[in-house]
Amino acid sequence: MTFDYICSECGKVYDIRPDLMVCPDCAENQIEDQPLAGVLEVRLTGEADSSFDLFDLLPVEKEFFPPSPVGNTPLWEPENIRKRTGFKNLYIKDDGANPTSSFKDRASYLVSAFAKKNGINNIVLASTGNAGSSMAGIGAAAGQKITIFLPETAPPAKIIQALQYGAQVHKVAGNYDLAYDFSMEYSKRAGGMNRNTAFNPMTIEGKKTVSLELFKQLGTVPDYVFISTGDGCILGGIYKGFEDLKKLGIIGQIPVIYSVQAEGSDALYRAFHSGKFTNIPTSTVADSICVDVPRNGSYALKKLKTHGGRIIRVSDEQIIEAQSDLSASAGLFTEPAGSTAWAGFKKAAGELEKEALVVIMATGNGLKDTATALKGVRMPGKSISSIDEILK
């Protein structure tokens, strides 16, 4: 298998090298407050069959990956939910089971390996929380130095996690978009590899592995996949994985993918219907998908349009209710961004065939943001001093 880069906009092809992150020609046309211009996609050329090894479909050799068990996450078969909804072929892909309890480990894993292969030991990134703690954990296993820029509103658990892994963490007096800008400036002045979502092509490429795993676990491709969406990088990665499988002749069609956004952070939804991205301040309980400008927005929008994907919105109230519902019905406690996908399924279920093979992506562990989880449950009012107090 051979690999190179191809620009997702102009189609120009480049050799893969560590100093090239976006298409130089298209990057010259970058507009402020708009998604990244010239996002590069890894293009693979070669042959493979259904017995493929995931590492054979990645642009970095297996020897460079850190000793961290990323991927191969469980595919839940939630019996109670299947009975209640009538969808007997419904599955939940639990990426909260990754080493740092986040889907983002898939991207960090490949970025770490790519950096090691090219002799780079310093990695910089901006994050709402999960990407930062993920890169910190994977970087710790690889012996790499990680520098993270986070918005000041990032959940404390995610900051603590990154600090425990030994990362250098900087809280920014602003939102994710400002943290992103700071991380880019830091990289230019201090050096190292920047892991920023979509900007580093390996982030999309690493996230495609979930599609490869789903095929391996199911023996086929789903009819529908529901995924929460913020900057569009996971969405783009899922599409990329299925596209690669189709290109290799392993599958015949790409699933219908539902991109689910929070009403308070719906830039991709608005662009899908209007054809343009507008920068509107965002606010949602699902911090992991809260972005003003989706950096991978143009790439993700193109994929949705090309493959007939669908995009819907859910409210914060629906997200909180879905988190509690998924916990109580399936025993899976996922963070708000993960339950956003479940809320989207509940909203769209009426338009799907009951026999359809459906996969819900749960992207992170609920313990990463207990403050939001508290909004969906009732804490005990007082401590008891006798059993008689609750048996009356």
PLY file of the C-alpha trace (Angstrom):
ply
format ascii 1.0
element vertex 392
property float x
property float y
property float z
element edge 391
property int vertex1
property int vertex2
end_header
0.00 0.00 0.00
1.29 3.48 -0.84
0.11 6.81 0.54
0.19 10.48 -0.40
-1.78 13.65 0.26
-4.52 15.03 -1.97
-6.10 18.45 -1.42
-9.80 18.12 -0.66
-10.46 21.33 -2.58
-8.19 21.68 -5.63
-7.16 18.02 -5.97
-3.42 18.72 -6.04
-1.29 15.79 -4.87
1.66 16.06 -2.44
4.13 13.71 -0.82
3.47 13.14 2.87
5.93 15.10 4.99
5.82 16.54 8.52
6.14 20.18 7.50
3.07 20.06 5.24
-0.31 20.37 6.94
-2.66 22.10 4.49
-2.51 22.71 0.73
-0.19 25.73 0.28
-2.13 27.03 -2.72
-5.58 26.83 -1.15
-4.31 28.11 2.21
-3.51 31.42 0.53
-7.26 31.90 0.12
-8.02 31.34 3.82
-10.77 33.68 4.99
-11.11 34.80 8.60
-13.96 33.17 10.55
-14.27 30.40 7.96
-13.34 26.69 8.10
-9.84 25.63 7.13
-9.02 26.02 3.46
-7.04 23.28 1.72
-7.59 20.39 4.14
-5.34 17.54 3.02
-6.62 13.99 2.84
-4.44 10.88 2.95
-4.89 8.94 -0.30
-4.12 5.23 -0.33
-3.28 3.15 -3.37
-3.03 -0.63 -3.42
-5.04 -3.76 -2.86
-6.65 -5.39 0.18
-9.47 -7.78 0.97
-11.84 -8.22 3.90
-9.08 -9.85 5.99
-7.10 -6.57 6.06
-5.10 -5.47 9.09
-6.02 -1.94 10.18
-2.38 -0.87 10.34
-1.91 -1.81 6.69
-4.42 0.90 5.76
-2.61 3.64 7.71
0.28 5.80 6.41
2.61 5.07 9.34
4.22 1.70 10.02
3.06 -0.21 13.11
6.50 -0.05 14.74
6.13 3.69 15.39
2.89 3.52 17.37
3.10 3.94 21.17
2.35 0.98 23.47
-1.21 2.10 24.19
-4.26 -0.11 23.40
-6.18 2.33 21.23
-9.20 1.10 19.28
-10.93 -2.28 19.24
-13.61 -0.66 21.38
-16.75 -2.60 22.35
-19.81 -2.75 20.13
-22.72 -2.91 22.56
-25.95 -4.77 21.84
-28.37 -2.91 24.14
-31.18 -5.41 24.72
-33.46 -3.08 26.69
-33.22 -0.34 24.09
-33.76 -2.76 21.23
-36.96 -4.03 22.83
-38.22 -0.58 23.70
-37.56 0.98 20.29
-38.22 -2.04 18.07
-34.80 -1.68 16.41
-33.44 -5.19 16.91
-30.26 -4.44 14.93
-29.21 -1.36 16.91
-25.65 -1.16 18.23
-23.65 1.35 20.25
-19.96 1.80 19.50
-18.42 2.69 22.86
-15.31 4.77 22.20
-15.32 5.90 25.79
-13.49 2.58 26.31
-10.32 3.95 24.70
-7.28 4.48 26.99
-8.13 8.11 27.85
-11.89 7.45 27.62
-12.36 9.34 24.36
-12.77 8.81 20.61
-9.97 11.38 20.19
-7.41 8.69 21.04
-7.73 7.41 17.47
-6.35 10.67 16.11
-3.75 11.11 18.86
-2.46 7.58 18.28
-1.65 8.23 14.63
-0.34 11.75 15.24
2.02 10.37 17.90
3.27 7.66 15.55
3.71 10.15 12.70
5.71 12.47 14.97
7.93 9.62 16.17
8.57 8.42 12.64
9.77 11.92 11.75
11.89 12.45 14.86
9.58 15.05 16.43
9.08 14.92 20.19
7.01 18.08 20.86
3.29 18.16 19.99
1.03 21.20 20.38
-2.74 21.49 20.15
-5.90 23.34 21.07
-8.79 21.43 22.60
-12.15 21.78 24.31
-10.84 19.07 26.63
-10.93 15.58 25.14
-8.36 16.04 22.36
-5.99 17.60 24.89
-6.29 14.89 27.53
-6.13 12.29 24.75
-2.92 13.65 23.24
-1.47 14.01 26.74
-2.17 10.37 27.58
-1.00 8.91 24.29
1.99 11.24 24.35
2.88 10.04 27.85
2.96 6.45 26.61
5.22 7.56 23.75
7.50 9.72 25.90
6.53 12.88 24.02
6.14 16.45 25.31
2.57 17.76 24.92
1.48 21.41 25.15
-2.25 22.14 25.29
-4.35 25.30 24.98
-7.85 25.01 26.47
-10.78 27.43 26.81
-11.29 28.53 30.41
-14.69 26.79 30.42
-13.21 23.31 29.82
-14.54 20.74 32.35
-12.13 20.40 35.31
-11.98 16.60 34.93
-10.51 16.93 31.44
-7.94 19.48 32.61
-6.97 17.29 35.57
-6.63 14.31 33.25
-4.22 16.17 30.97
-2.18 17.37 33.95
-1.99 13.86 35.37
-0.49 12.71 32.07
2.23 15.34 32.47
1.15 17.80 29.76
1.85 21.54 29.85
-1.65 23.05 30.05
-2.60 26.67 29.33
-6.11 27.96 29.99
-7.14 30.66 27.53
-9.30 33.64 28.49
-11.82 32.83 25.78
-13.37 30.02 23.75
-11.99 27.10 21.73
-11.52 29.25 18.65
-9.15 31.55 20.58
-7.33 28.53 22.00
-6.93 27.27 18.44
-5.42 30.59 17.32
-3.04 30.63 20.29
-1.87 27.09 19.61
-1.16 27.93 15.98
0.88 30.96 16.99
2.75 28.92 19.58
3.67 26.29 17.01
5.04 28.89 14.63
7.19 30.47 17.31
8.21 27.45 19.43
8.23 24.67 16.84
7.06 21.09 17.22
4.19 19.33 15.46
0.70 20.80 15.66
-2.06 18.24 16.20
-4.98 20.61 15.66
-8.04 18.92 14.30
-8.27 18.89 10.48
-5.14 21.07 10.25
-3.05 17.97 10.83
-4.16 15.44 8.16
-3.40 12.56 10.52
-6.34 13.56 12.75
-8.90 12.72 10.07
-6.93 9.65 9.01
-6.71 8.33 12.57
-10.43 8.72 13.13
-11.25 6.66 10.05
-10.21 3.55 12.00
-13.62 3.39 13.68
-15.22 2.69 10.29
-12.71 -0.08 9.61
-13.45 -1.60 13.04
-17.20 -1.44 12.50
-16.81 -3.45 9.31
-14.66 -6.00 11.11
-17.09 -6.31 14.03
-20.30 -6.44 11.99
-19.00 -8.27 8.93
-20.80 -5.65 6.85
-21.49 -1.91 6.90
-24.33 -0.30 8.86
-27.34 1.20 7.14
-27.17 4.24 9.40
-24.52 5.77 11.66
-25.34 8.54 14.15
-22.49 10.78 15.24
-22.39 14.01 17.25
-20.63 16.81 15.37
-18.75 19.93 16.33
-15.75 20.78 14.15
-16.58 17.96 11.71
-13.35 15.99 12.09
-14.90 12.78 13.44
-17.62 13.01 10.81
-15.00 13.42 8.09
-12.94 10.55 9.48
-15.89 8.16 9.53
-16.66 8.98 5.92
-12.99 8.57 4.99
-12.85 5.07 6.46
-15.88 3.86 4.55
-14.62 5.55 1.37
-11.33 3.68 1.64
-13.12 0.37 2.10
-15.25 1.06 -0.96
-12.23 2.14 -3.00
-10.55 -1.17 -2.15
-13.66 -3.06 -3.26
-14.30 -4.44 0.23
-17.73 -2.82 0.57
-20.28 -1.80 -2.04
-21.89 1.23 -0.43
-21.36 3.87 2.22
-23.83 4.12 5.14
-26.24 7.01 5.54
-24.60 9.10 8.22
-26.59 11.33 10.53
-24.59 14.29 11.78
-26.15 15.47 15.04
-25.47 18.98 16.33
-26.52 20.84 19.44
-28.92 23.69 18.73
-26.51 26.04 20.49
-23.58 25.03 18.28
-24.97 24.30 14.82
-22.64 25.94 12.30
-22.51 22.87 10.05
-26.30 22.51 10.12
-26.74 26.13 9.08
-24.14 25.80 6.32
-25.76 22.59 5.05
-29.00 24.48 4.45
-27.66 27.92 3.50
-24.46 27.00 1.66
-22.27 29.28 3.76
-20.62 29.33 7.18
-21.39 32.18 9.56
-19.63 32.83 12.84
-22.21 32.95 15.63
-21.20 32.62 19.32
-22.01 29.16 20.63
-23.17 27.67 23.90
-24.14 24.08 24.74
-23.81 21.60 27.58
-21.99 19.32 25.12
-18.64 21.07 25.45
-16.82 18.66 23.13
-18.88 19.81 20.15
-19.07 23.50 21.06
-17.25 25.50 18.36
-18.00 28.81 16.68
-16.15 27.99 13.44
-15.93 24.27 12.58
-12.33 23.95 11.37
-13.16 20.88 9.29
-16.49 22.34 8.22
-15.91 22.58 4.47
-14.50 19.05 4.26
-17.34 17.59 6.37
-20.02 19.47 4.45
-18.66 18.17 1.15
-18.75 14.60 2.45
-22.33 14.97 3.67
-23.48 16.37 0.33
-21.55 13.83 -1.74
-22.86 10.78 0.11
-26.41 11.89 0.88
-25.77 12.33 4.58
-28.30 13.95 6.87
-27.91 16.54 9.58
-30.21 17.33 12.50
-30.18 19.40 15.67
-31.14 18.60 19.25
-31.62 20.85 22.25
-29.55 20.83 25.43
-32.58 19.47 27.24
-32.75 16.55 24.79
-29.00 15.94 25.22
-29.25 15.80 29.02
-32.33 13.56 28.87
-30.60 11.28 26.35
-27.54 10.96 28.60
-29.69 9.85 31.51
-31.78 7.57 29.30
-28.77 5.82 27.81
-27.28 5.29 31.26
-30.47 3.92 32.79
-31.50 1.83 29.78
-28.21 0.38 28.59
-25.82 0.91 31.48
-23.63 3.13 29.29
-22.66 6.46 30.86
-21.41 8.66 28.06
-20.54 12.36 28.10
-22.98 14.95 26.67
-21.36 14.92 23.23
-21.79 11.15 23.11
-25.43 11.31 24.20
-26.04 13.92 21.49
-25.85 11.12 18.93
-28.40 9.10 20.94
-30.68 12.14 21.16
-30.39 12.46 17.38
-31.41 8.83 16.87
-34.43 9.25 19.12
-35.47 12.27 17.08
-35.00 10.56 13.70
-36.11 7.02 14.58
-39.57 7.52 13.10
-38.16 7.92 9.60
-35.98 4.76 9.72
-36.84 1.16 8.92
-37.13 -1.01 12.02
-35.01 -3.73 10.38
-32.18 -1.29 9.64
-28.68 -1.91 11.00
-28.03 1.19 13.11
-24.85 2.25 14.95
-24.81 5.01 17.55
-21.38 6.49 18.25
-20.71 7.12 21.96
-17.59 9.26 21.95
-16.53 9.71 25.57
-17.02 8.64 29.17
-19.61 10.50 31.25
-17.20 10.99 34.16
-15.36 13.57 32.06
-18.12 16.11 32.82
-20.03 15.30 36.00
-21.39 18.84 36.35
-23.56 18.40 33.27
-24.51 14.85 34.23
-25.89 16.17 37.52
-28.51 18.11 35.56
-30.13 14.86 34.49
-30.41 13.19 37.88
-31.61 14.04 41.37
-29.04 13.92 44.15
-30.15 12.55 47.55
-31.62 15.38 49.58
-30.09 14.46 52.91
-28.14 11.75 54.66
-30.13 9.20 56.61
-29.35 8.02 60.13
-31.73 5.08 60.15
-33.23 2.61 57.67
-36.63 3.45 59.16
-36.42 6.86 57.48
-36.70 5.30 53.99
-39.05 2.42 54.85
-41.86 4.61 56.19
0 1
1 2
2 3
3 4
4 5
5 6
6 7
7 8
8 9
9 10
10 11
11 12
12 13
13 14
14 15
15 16
16 17
17 18
18 19
19 20
20 21
21 22
22 23
23 24
24 25
25 26
26 27
27 28
28 29
29 30
30 31
31 32
32 33
33 34
34 35
35 36
36 37
37 38
38 39
39 40
40 41
41 42
42 43
43 44
44 45
45 46
46 47
47 48
48 49
49 50
50 51
51 52
52 53
53 54
54 55
55 56
56 57
57 58
58 59
59 60
60 61
61 62
62 63
63 64
64 65
65 66
66 67
67 68
68 69
69 70
70 71
71 72
72 73
73 74
74 75
75 76
76 77
77 78
78 79
79 80
80 81
81 82
82 83
83 84
84 85
85 86
86 87
87 88
88 89
89 90
90 91
91 92
92 93
93 94
94 95
95 96
96 97
97 98
98 99
99 100
100 101
101 102
102 103
103 104
104 105
105 106
106 107
107 108
108 109
109 110
110 111
111 112
112 113
113 114
114 115
115 116
116 117
117 118
118 119
119 120
120 121
121 122
122 123
123 124
124 125
125 126
126 127
127 128
128 129
129 130
130 131
131 132
132 133
133 134
134 135
135 136
136 137
137 138
138 139
139 140
140 141
141 142
142 143
143 144
144 145
145 146
146 147
147 148
148 149
149 150
150 151
151 152
152 153
153 154
154 155
155 156
156 157
157 158
158 159
159 160
160 161
161 162
162 163
163 164
164 165
165 166
166 167
167 168
168 169
169 170
170 171
171 172
172 173
173 174
174 175
175 176
176 177
177 178
178 179
179 180
180 181
181 182
182 183
183 184
184 185
185 186
186 187
187 188
188 189
189 190
190 191
191 192
192 193
193 194
194 195
195 196
196 197
197 198
198 199
199 200
200 201
201 202
202 203
203 204
204 205
205 206
206 207
207 208
208 209
209 210
210 211
211 212
212 213
213 214
214 215
215 216
216 217
217 218
218 219
219 220
220 221
221 222
222 223
223 224
224 225
225 226
226 227
227 228
228 229
229 230
230 231
231 232
232 233
233 234
234 235
235 236
236 237
237 238
238 239
239 240
240 241
241 242
242 243
243 244
244 245
245 246
246 247
247 248
248 249
249 250
250 251
251 252
252 253
253 254
254 255
255 256
256 257
257 258
258 259
259 260
260 261
261 262
262 263
263 264
264 265
265 266
266 267
267 268
268 269
269 270
270 271
271 272
272 273
273 274
274 275
275 276
276 277
277 278
278 279
279 280
280 281
281 282
282 283
283 284
284 285
285 286
286 287
287 288
288 289
289 290
290 291
291 292
292 293
293 294
294 295
295 296
296 297
297 298
298 299
299 300
300 301
301 302
302 303
303 304
304 305
305 306
306 307
307 308
308 309
309 310
310 311
311 312
312 313
313 314
314 315
315 316
316 317
317 318
318 319
319 320
320 321
321 322
322 323
323 324
324 325
325 326
326 327
327 328
328 329
329 330
330 331
331 332
332 333
333 334
334 335
335 336
336 337
337 338
338 339
339 340
340 341
341 342
342 343
343 344
344 345
345 346
346 347
347 348
348 349
349 350
350 351
351 352
352 353
353 354
354 355
355 356
356 357
357 358
358 359
359 360
360 361
361 362
362 363
363 364
364 365
365 366
366 367
367 368
368 369
369 370
370 371
371 372
372 373
373 374
374 375
375 376
376 377
377 378
378 379
379 380
380 381
381 382
382 383
383 384
384 385
385 386
386 387
387 388
388 389
389 390
390 391
